[in-house]
Amino acid sequence: MSVHRCVYLLSRSHIRYRVCARTAAVANNTTLRPTRRTSENVSSRHSSSYSSSRPPDTSLFVPLTVKSDEVSNGSVGEELTQPLDRSELLKVLNRFYKRKEMQKLAADQGLDGHIDDIFPYFMRHAKQIFPMLDCMDDLRKISDLRVPANWYPEARAIQRKIVFHAGPTNSGKTYHAIQRFLAAKSGVYCGPLKLLAHEIYEKSNDAGVPCDLVTGEERIFVDQEGRTSGHIASTIEMCSVTTPYEVAVIDEIQMIKDPARGWAWTRALLGLCAEEIHVCGEAAAVDFVTELMYTTGEEVEVHNYKRLTPFSVSNHAVESLDNLKPGDCIVCFSKNDIYSISRQIEVRGLECAVIYGSLPPGTKLAQAKKFNDPDDPCKILVATDAIGMGLNLSIRRIIFNSLVKPSVNEKGERELDTISTSQALQIAGRAGRFRSVFKEGEVTTMQRDDLPVLKEILGKPVDPIETAGLHPTAEQIEMFAYHLPQATLSNLVDIFVSLAQVDGLYFVCNIDDFKFLADMIQHIPLNLRSRYVFCTAPINKKQAFVCTSFLKFARQFSRDEPLTFNWVCRHVNWPLAPPKNIKDLVHLEAVHDVLDLYLWLSYRFMDMFPDANLVRDIQKELDGIIQVGVRNITRLIRATEDQSASPETATSLRLPVLDTPSLRRGRGSKNQKKEPRATDSSLSSRLVRDGLLTKELLQQLQREWVREQSQNGDDSNSAKKGKRKKNEH
């Protein structure tokens, strides 16, 4: 920066400051006094501050109209100070910077006219804005994720045997791994769902092998005195990487690539301290797991399995709900589609069971039992892809209502895309279960246009897994906070991810949910470790009531006030009544999630969440209330339809009265995204949907209606003209 330019800018800034101060004084109706200060003036100002009766002295200035338009040439406040003579100002500045004394002084201060000399001043400013620049080397070392195997010294201290049980759904791969688990002196099962962990827990104890259950929200110890058993069934996130076991089972290993939860499988695979690690999953993960184990110096023994019961793809789509048969399962990818289809099935005089992700585990099991019971009149199941894991169901035919599923990519962006081959096989594999009523399965679609697309998807090979997820640990974030004490937790995680170094085998998991919770409670005073734990809580951020409860939990915790049973009951308005419509049912599901959140936190902060047992009791009671609601779901849908006469009500409930059109994509348009069309709740559309009116008859009725309206309009106009003439006479 030249001395000329620097001086000019400083002079201009000084003028702006002086003029703006005077302008503000006028705008605020402030008296401009002479600069001479006397004791009398000072005392008078003090006395005026205590007395509002004296009017302001306006004799020393004349009010002027202040320009409101923004002036781009720097002539701010010229109505007060008179316009600046630019030529005169330039002469003054030229004389200033041409003086040898000024040039020498400027050079001594680093302003010798070269543009590169600005860099030190830029760096000083940058370090004030970005404090991590002062400790970049340390931060890069902390966020170096290139060798995650070294994070688990206990596992590296032993030579582990890795056994991969590879095969499709219903091939017996998990069964063989569990047999080794039961025969071992000690073992741990790591599954993706609470339902799967609970199933292994029951099987193990039924087989005479004492086994404890450990999930995020629940601990069940078989020993009466609370001592841990040699065997543990847990969810994947809850497994211990420091406890030694003889055998460990990691189920659904292909989820190591999951954008949100993949880190948990990576942690278990690299960190479990077991002599034998039995991995179960798709064959598409074999090569990747083998390559990953090369980094730990461990070899992989592969056992391949084939499907025990065959399933075939039908040559005909179902096309109408009139063609449903006992043992059919309609798979939807939205709760709204489930409500709509359940209502249409009920119109046809059939009963159906309903299973979707946000239902409590007890309700899911109750609905599965109802569907599987040969003596129950319920022979149809309507479900989301939640049936892909964790439930034993007697399904004869899987019917895809749609082949498009909303998802979240690694960047946290929502997408609508055709389901992958892996997802399609996972769901289709539920048809024709070994040791069930139906020995052979069938797969088809609801819409005719979707059937060739489904065949194409199922005919493709499963994409091989290429990367595994990682997630910053609490210790790593704490080290970042030591270097950046003023940064928020959300910023710390952002900086960590931006600096993280990973090799080609790994990626950093999507942390949007973590940051969402961190930003939500940033204003609440919590220490960093407690804040981190709160932000790892598994909550549904789409549920406003759950988010509100999370915020209240954190605020109460920060005050060091225990969250008692009575406090929770007041918050959720317990006791709760059975649902009267779908909106009530959704709220009850949210309350169940809130109680889950309390239980999850109770195992991390036992003294602050002391009434876990009492909360679990009312949660079981609430589960029963929800089960009754889901059992009568078609009645709730009817009640909601009656209440949603206005578009506003229907929108607030997010409930389509008519079947949501299938979202599909034709061949050759892989990257094309299609948004769902708006649902039509008119009477004519409902009559067509229910088969009481054909499209041809509807078109004929529309033509007759238009013709009739035009005739009525002509008659009305004639009558008006006749009346007008009569009045004129």
NORGIMO-V872589 format. One record per residue. N is the residue number from 1. RES is the residue in three letters. PSI is psi in whole degrees, 0 to 359 (none if undefined). Layout:
N & RES & PSI
N & RES & PSI
//
This chain:
1 & MET & 129
2 & SER & 157
3 & VAL & 322
4 & HIS & 309
5 & ARG & 317
6 & CYS & 314
7 & VAL & 321
8 & TYR & 315
9 & LEU & 318
10 & LEU & 319
11 & SER & 317
12 & ARG & 321
13 & SER & 321
14 & HIS & 317
15 & ILE & 315
16 & ARG & 315
17 & TYR & 314
18 & ARG & 316
19 & VAL & 317
20 & CYS & 323
21 & ALA & 317
22 & ARG & 321
23 & THR & 318
24 & ALA & 322
25 & ALA & 317
26 & VAL & 315
27 & ALA & 327
28 & ASN & 8
29 & ASN & 40
30 & THR & 139
31 & THR & 126
32 & LEU & 111
33 & ARG & 161
34 & PRO & 155
35 & THR & 345
36 & ARG & 127
37 & ARG & 124
38 & THR & 165
39 & SER & 329
40 & GLU & 317
41 & ASN & 317
42 & VAL & 315
43 & SER & 324
44 & SER & 324
45 & ARG & 321
46 & HIS & 319
47 & SER & 326
48 & SER & 333
49 & SER & 338
50 & TYR & 350
51 & SER & 119
52 & SER & 5
53 & SER & 334
54 & ARG & 128
55 & PRO & 151
56 & PRO & 145
57 & ASP & 109
58 & THR & 17
59 & SER & 346
60 & LEU & 354
61 & PHE & 160
62 & VAL & 126
63 & PRO & 138
64 & LEU & 151
65 & THR & 123
66 & VAL & 132
67 & LYS & 135
68 & SER & 339
69 & ASP & 143
70 & GLU & 130
71 & VAL & 126
72 & SER & 347
73 & ASN & 8
74 & GLY & 3
75 & SER & 59
76 & VAL & 128
77 & GLY & 25
78 & GLU & 341
79 & GLU & 343
80 & LEU & 323
81 & THR & 0
82 & GLN & 149
83 & PRO & 145
84 & LEU & 140
85 & ASP & 103
86 & ARG & 322
87 & SER & 320
88 & GLU & 319
89 & LEU & 320
90 & LEU & 322
91 & LYS & 317
92 & VAL & 315
93 & LEU & 320
94 & ASN & 316
95 & ARG & 324
96 & PHE & 307
97 & TYR & 347
98 & LYS & 346
99 & ARG & 132
100 & LYS & 325
101 & GLU & 319
102 & MET & 320
103 & GLN & 321
104 & LYS & 316
105 & LEU & 319
106 & ALA & 318
107 & ALA & 322
108 & ASP & 330
109 & GLN & 5
110 & GLY & 7
111 & LEU & 77
112 & ASP & 9
113 & GLY & 350
114 & HIS & 136
115 & ILE & 331
116 & ASP & 340
117 & ASP & 350
118 & ILE & 339
119 & PHE & 314
120 & PRO & 323
121 & TYR & 323
122 & PHE & 316
123 & MET & 320
124 & ARG & 318
125 & HIS & 317
126 & ALA & 322
127 & LYS & 334
128 & GLN & 322
129 & ILE & 320
130 & PHE & 85
131 & PRO & 343
132 & MET & 345
133 & LEU & 333
134 & ASP & 341
135 & CYS & 34
136 & MET & 320
137 & ASP & 316
138 & ASP & 318
139 & LEU & 322
140 & ARG & 323
141 & LYS & 319
142 & ILE & 322
143 & SER & 18
144 & ASP & 108
145 & LEU & 24
146 & ARG & 339
147 & VAL & 71
148 & PRO & 342
149 & ALA & 333
150 & ASN & 352
151 & TRP & 346
152 & TYR & 78
153 & PRO & 328
154 & GLU & 319
155 & ALA & 325
156 & ARG & 342
157 & ALA & 346
158 & ILE & 155
159 & GLN & 106
160 & ARG & 150
161 & LYS & 124
162 & ILE & 122
163 & VAL & 120
164 & PHE & 118
165 & HIS & 103
166 & ALA & 136
167 & GLY & 169
168 & PRO & 181
169 & THR & 142
170 & ASN & 43
171 & SER & 355
172 & GLY & 9
173 & LYS & 316
174 & THR & 325
175 & TYR & 314
176 & HIS & 323
177 & ALA & 320
178 & ILE & 327
179 & GLN & 320
180 & ARG & 324
181 & PHE & 315
182 & LEU & 330
183 & ALA & 345
184 & ALA & 160
185 & LYS & 327
186 & SER & 152
187 & GLY & 163
188 & VAL & 134
189 & TYR & 130
190 & CYS & 111
191 & GLY & 164
192 & PRO & 344
193 & LEU & 153
194 & LYS & 323
195 & LEU & 318
196 & LEU & 318
197 & ALA & 318
198 & HIS & 323
199 & GLU & 315
200 & ILE & 322
201 & TYR & 314
202 & GLU & 317
203 & LYS & 318
204 & SER & 313
205 & ASN & 325
206 & ASP & 331
207 & ALA & 3
208 & GLY & 13
209 & VAL & 107
210 & PRO & 127
211 & CYS & 133
212 & ASP & 159
213 & LEU & 129
214 & VAL & 112
215 & THR & 178
216 & GLY & 330
217 & GLU & 359
218 & GLU & 142
219 & ARG & 120
220 & ILE & 118
221 & PHE & 129
222 & VAL & 322
223 & ASP & 134
224 & GLN & 328
225 & GLU & 6
226 & GLY & 12
227 & ARG & 144
228 & THR & 145
229 & SER & 169
230 & GLY & 336
231 & HIS & 141
232 & ILE & 133
233 & ALA & 122
234 & SER & 163
235 & THR & 154
236 & ILE & 324
237 & GLU & 338
238 & MET & 0
239 & CYS & 146
240 & SER & 136
241 & VAL & 14
242 & THR & 342
243 & THR & 130
244 & PRO & 139
245 & TYR & 160
246 & GLU & 316
247 & VAL & 138
248 & ALA & 140
249 & VAL & 125
250 & ILE & 112
251 & ASP & 151
252 & GLU & 55
253 & ILE & 338
254 & GLN & 344
255 & MET & 3
256 & ILE & 341
257 & LYS & 3
258 & ASP & 131
259 & PRO & 332
260 & ALA & 319
261 & ARG & 0
262 & GLY & 330
263 & TRP & 329
264 & ALA & 322
265 & TRP & 322
266 & THR & 314
267 & ARG & 316
268 & ALA & 317
269 & LEU & 320
270 & LEU & 333
271 & GLY & 346
272 & LEU & 133
273 & CYS & 77
274 & ALA & 146
275 & GLU & 324
276 & GLU & 131
277 & ILE & 113
278 & HIS & 116
279 & VAL & 130
280 & CYS & 137
281 & GLY & 192
282 & GLU & 151
283 & ALA & 339
284 & ALA & 346
285 & ALA & 355
286 & VAL & 309
287 & ASP & 320
288 & PHE & 315
289 & VAL & 322
290 & THR & 316
291 & GLU & 322
292 & LEU & 323
293 & MET & 342
294 & TYR & 327
295 & THR & 342
296 & THR & 356
297 & GLY & 25
298 & GLU & 138
299 & GLU & 157
300 & VAL & 127
301 & GLU & 123
302 & VAL & 130
303 & HIS & 120
304 & ASN & 142
305 & TYR & 150
306 & LYS & 159
307 & ARG & 135
308 & LEU & 328
309 & THR & 134
310 & PRO & 157
311 & PHE & 150
312 & SER & 156
313 & VAL & 125
314 & SER & 155
315 & ASN & 0
316 & HIS & 136
317 & ALA & 159
318 & VAL & 316
319 & GLU & 322
320 & SER & 147
321 & LEU & 348
322 & ASP & 342
323 & ASN & 13
324 & LEU & 150
325 & LYS & 160
326 & PRO & 137
327 & GLY & 3
328 & ASP & 144
329 & CYS & 118
330 & ILE & 121
331 & VAL & 122
332 & CYS & 163
333 & PHE & 20
334 & SER & 148
335 & LYS & 327
336 & ASN & 319
337 & ASP & 323
338 & ILE & 314
339 & TYR & 314
340 & SER & 312
341 & ILE & 322
342 & SER & 318
343 & ARG & 317
344 & GLN & 324
345 & ILE & 320
346 & GLU & 325
347 & VAL & 329
348 & ARG & 7
349 & GLY & 20
350 & LEU & 154
351 & GLU & 148
352 & CYS & 151
353 & ALA & 155
354 & VAL & 131
355 & ILE & 125
356 & TYR & 168
357 & GLY & 321
358 & SER & 0
359 & LEU & 145
360 & PRO & 152
361 & PRO & 321
362 & GLY & 321
363 & THR & 320
364 & LYS & 314
365 & LEU & 321
366 & ALA & 319
367 & GLN & 322
368 & ALA & 319
369 & LYS & 320
370 & LYS & 317
371 & PHE & 322
372 & ASN & 339
373 & ASP & 115
374 & PRO & 339
375 & ASP & 354
376 & ASP & 138
377 & PRO & 348
378 & CYS & 113
379 & LYS & 1
380 & ILE & 141
381 & LEU & 132
382 & VAL & 122
383 & ALA & 161
384 & THR & 186
385 & ASP & 6
386 & ALA & 342
387 & ILE & 353
388 & GLY & 335
389 & MET & 148
390 & GLY & 356
391 & LEU & 136
392 & ASN & 114
393 & LEU & 139
394 & SER & 84
395 & ILE & 130
396 & ARG & 318
397 & ARG & 129
398 & ILE & 127
399 & ILE & 115
400 & PHE & 114
401 & ASN & 333
402 & SER & 160
403 & LEU & 10
404 & VAL & 130
405 & LYS & 133
406 & PRO & 142
407 & SER & 171
408 & VAL & 125
409 & ASN & 185
410 & GLU & 335
411 & LYS & 1
412 & GLY & 10
413 & GLU & 138
414 & ARG & 138
415 & GLU & 153
416 & LEU & 117
417 & ASP & 157
418 & THR & 140
419 & ILE & 150
420 & SER & 168
421 & THR & 320
422 & SER & 315
423 & GLN & 317
424 & ALA & 318
425 & LEU & 322
426 & GLN & 318
427 & ILE & 313
428 & ALA & 330
429 & GLY & 350
430 & ARG & 347
431 & ALA & 131
432 & GLY & 79
433 & ARG & 140
434 & PHE & 137
435 & ARG & 24
436 & SER & 181
437 & VAL & 325
438 & PHE & 110
439 & LYS & 338
440 & GLU & 143
441 & GLY & 163
442 & GLU & 146
443 & VAL & 137
444 & THR & 188
445 & THR & 164
446 & MET & 320
447 & GLN & 142
448 & ARG & 321
449 & ASP & 337
450 & ASP & 339
451 & LEU & 311
452 & PRO & 328
453 & VAL & 318
454 & LEU & 317
455 & LYS & 321
456 & GLU & 319
457 & ILE & 312
458 & LEU & 338
459 & GLY & 348
460 & LYS & 151
461 & PRO & 151
462 & VAL & 133
463 & ASP & 130
464 & PRO & 147
465 & ILE & 135
466 & GLU & 339
467 & THR & 158
468 & ALA & 147
469 & GLY & 150
470 & LEU & 159
471 & HIS & 138
472 & PRO & 138
473 & THR & 167
474 & ALA & 323
475 & GLU & 320
476 & GLN & 319
477 & ILE & 324
478 & GLU & 322
479 & MET & 324
480 & PHE & 317
481 & ALA & 329
482 & TYR & 320
483 & HIS & 333
484 & LEU & 70
485 & PRO & 339
486 & GLN & 352
487 & ALA & 146
488 & THR & 164
489 & LEU & 319
490 & SER & 318
491 & ASN & 321
492 & LEU & 315
493 & VAL & 319
494 & ASP & 314
495 & ILE & 319
496 & PHE & 311
497 & VAL & 321
498 & SER & 330
499 & LEU & 348
500 & ALA & 137
501 & GLN & 121
502 & VAL & 151
503 & ASP & 185
504 & GLY & 347
505 & LEU & 351
506 & TYR & 163
507 & PHE & 158
508 & VAL & 126
509 & CYS & 156
510 & ASN & 127
511 & ILE & 21
512 & ASP & 319
513 & ASP & 319
514 & PHE & 312
515 & LYS & 325
516 & PHE & 313
517 & LEU & 323
518 & ALA & 317
519 & ASP & 326
520 & MET & 323
521 & ILE & 17
522 & GLN & 325
523 & HIS & 350
524 & ILE & 130
525 & PRO & 107
526 & LEU & 149
527 & ASN & 162
528 & LEU & 319
529 & ARG & 315
530 & SER & 319
531 & ARG & 317
532 & TYR & 314
533 & VAL & 315
534 & PHE & 320
535 & CYS & 348
536 & THR & 3
537 & ALA & 134
538 & PRO & 92
539 & ILE & 158
540 & ASN & 105
541 & LYS & 352
542 & LYS & 341
543 & GLN & 111
544 & ALA & 320
545 & PHE & 323
546 & VAL & 318
547 & CYS & 319
548 & THR & 317
549 & SER & 318
550 & PHE & 316
551 & LEU & 316
552 & LYS & 322
553 & PHE & 313
554 & ALA & 321
555 & ARG & 316
556 & GLN & 320
557 & PHE & 318
558 & SER & 334
559 & ARG & 359
560 & ASP & 36
561 & GLU & 117
562 & PRO & 143
563 & LEU & 95
564 & THR & 170
565 & PHE & 317
566 & ASN & 323
567 & TRP & 316
568 & VAL & 317
569 & CYS & 320
570 & ARG & 322
571 & HIS & 316
572 & VAL & 1
573 & ASN & 44
574 & TRP & 142
575 & PRO & 155
576 & LEU & 145
577 & ALA & 156
578 & PRO & 151
579 & PRO & 143
580 & LYS & 342
581 & ASN & 182
582 & ILE & 323
583 & LYS & 319
584 & ASP & 319
585 & LEU & 317
586 & VAL & 321
587 & HIS & 320
588 & LEU & 321
589 & GLU & 321
590 & ALA & 320
591 & VAL & 320
592 & HIS & 319
593 & ASP & 323
594 & VAL & 318
595 & LEU & 324
596 & ASP & 317
597 & LEU & 317
598 & TYR & 313
599 & LEU & 321
600 & TRP & 316
601 & LEU & 332
602 & SER & 334
603 & TYR & 351
604 & ARG & 330
605 & PHE & 76
606 & MET & 324
607 & ASP & 333
608 & MET & 341
609 & PHE & 72
610 & PRO & 347
611 & ASP & 46
612 & ALA & 320
613 & ASN & 319
614 & LEU & 321
615 & VAL & 322
616 & ARG & 325
617 & ASP & 314
618 & ILE & 335
619 & GLN & 321
620 & LYS & 321
621 & GLU & 319
622 & LEU & 322
623 & ASP & 319
624 & GLY & 320
625 & ILE & 318
626 & ILE & 322
627 & GLN & 318
628 & VAL & 318
629 & GLY & 316
630 & VAL & 326
631 & ARG & 328
632 & ASN & 34
633 & ILE & 326
634 & THR & 327
635 & ARG & 321
636 & LEU & 322
637 & ILE & 319
638 & ARG & 317
639 & ALA & 322
640 & THR & 321
641 & GLU & 320
642 & ASP & 326
643 & GLN & 343
644 & SER & 44
645 & ALA & 323
646 & SER & 146
647 & PRO & 327
648 & GLU & 317
649 & THR & 317
650 & ALA & 320
651 & THR & 319
652 & SER & 330
653 & LEU & 345
654 & ARG & 42
655 & LEU & 115
656 & PRO & 135
657 & VAL & 331
658 & LEU & 161
659 & ASP & 127
660 & THR & 128
661 & PRO & 143
662 & SER & 135
663 & LEU & 116
664 & ARG & 160
665 & ARG & 131
666 & GLY & 177
667 & ARG & 150
668 & GLY & 7
669 & SER & 51
670 & LYS & 318
671 & ASN & 0
672 & GLN & 130
673 & LYS & 132
674 & LYS & 131
675 & GLU & 149
676 & PRO & 140
677 & ARG & 155
678 & ALA & 142
679 & THR & 149
680 & ASP & 122
681 & SER & 21
682 & SER & 160
683 & LEU & 319
684 & SER & 317
685 & SER & 323
686 & ARG & 323
687 & LEU & 320
688 & VAL & 317
689 & ARG & 318
690 & ASP & 4
691 & GLY & 11
692 & LEU & 354
693 & LEU & 131
694 & THR & 164
695 & LYS & 325
696 & GLU & 315
697 & LEU & 323
698 & LEU & 317
699 & GLN & 320
700 & GLN & 318
701 & LEU & 322
702 & GLN & 318
703 & ARG & 316
704 & GLU & 322
705 & TRP & 316
706 & VAL & 316
707 & ARG & 319
708 & GLU & 319
709 & GLN & 321
710 & SER & 321
711 & GLN & 317
712 & ASN & 324
713 & GLY & 319
714 & ASP & 316
715 & ASP & 319
716 & SER & 318
717 & ASN & 321
718 & SER & 318
719 & ALA & 320
720 & LYS & 320
721 & LYS & 317
722 & GLY & 320
723 & LYS & 323
724 & ARG & 318
725 & LYS & 320
726 & LYS & 318
727 & ASN & 325
728 & GLU & 321
729 & HIS & none
//
